[in-house]
Amino acid sequence: MGKRDLLLSELEEVPEPMLDDVLDYVRFLKEKAVAGRMDTAIASESSLGKDWLRPEEDKAWEAL
């Protein structure tokens, strides 16, 4: 049985009042993952910008 199946099986046993907490936690985990990817993208932008924002790069791409 895979993790998804195990999780679904566990969810079947969760009392109805607790499902709001479970849903909140799942949404929190999804948002945390998205925020982590955004942090990485923002952090790399400044270091990659050193290579991208040069006159040589502009010249290489001006024909496109």
C-alpha positions as CSV (number, residue, x, y, z in Angstrom):
1,M,0.0,0.0,0.0
2,G,1.4,3.4,-1.0
3,K,1.6,6.5,1.1
4,R,-1.5,8.0,-0.6
5,D,-3.5,4.9,0.2
6,L,-2.3,4.9,3.8
7,L,-3.2,8.5,4.2
8,L,-6.7,8.0,2.7
9,S,-7.2,5.0,4.9
10,E,-6.3,7.1,8.0
11,L,-8.6,9.9,6.8
12,E,-11.5,7.6,6.8
13,E,-11.1,7.1,10.5
14,V,-10.6,10.8,11.5
15,P,-13.7,12.1,13.3
16,E,-15.6,14.8,11.4
17,P,-14.7,17.7,13.8
18,M,-11.0,17.0,13.3
19,L,-11.2,17.2,9.5
20,D,-11.0,21.0,9.5
21,D,-7.6,20.8,11.3
22,V,-6.4,18.1,8.9
23,L,-7.5,20.2,5.9
24,D,-5.8,23.3,7.4
25,Y,-2.6,21.4,7.8
26,V,-2.6,20.0,4.3
27,R,-3.1,23.5,2.9
28,F,-0.3,24.8,5.1
29,L,2.1,22.2,3.8
30,K,1.2,23.0,0.2
31,E,1.7,26.8,0.8
32,K,5.0,26.1,2.6
33,A,6.3,24.1,-0.4
34,V,5.3,26.9,-2.9
35,A,6.9,29.6,-0.6
36,G,10.1,27.5,-0.5
37,R,10.3,27.4,-4.3
38,M,9.7,31.1,-4.5
39,D,12.5,31.8,-1.9
40,T,14.9,29.8,-4.0
41,A,13.9,31.6,-7.2
42,I,14.3,35.0,-5.6
43,A,17.7,34.1,-4.0
44,S,19.1,32.9,-7.3
45,E,17.9,35.9,-9.2
46,S,20.5,38.2,-7.8
47,S,23.4,35.9,-8.4
48,L,22.2,34.9,-11.9
49,G,21.6,38.6,-12.7
50,K,25.3,39.2,-12.6
51,D,25.6,37.0,-15.7
52,W,22.4,38.1,-17.4
53,L,22.6,41.8,-17.0
54,R,25.8,42.4,-19.0
55,P,26.3,44.1,-22.3
56,E,27.7,40.9,-23.8
57,E,24.4,39.1,-23.0
58,D,22.3,41.9,-24.5
59,K,24.4,41.7,-27.7
60,A,24.1,37.9,-27.9
61,W,20.3,38.1,-27.7
62,E,19.5,41.2,-29.8
63,A,19.0,39.2,-33.0
64,L,16.1,37.2,-31.5
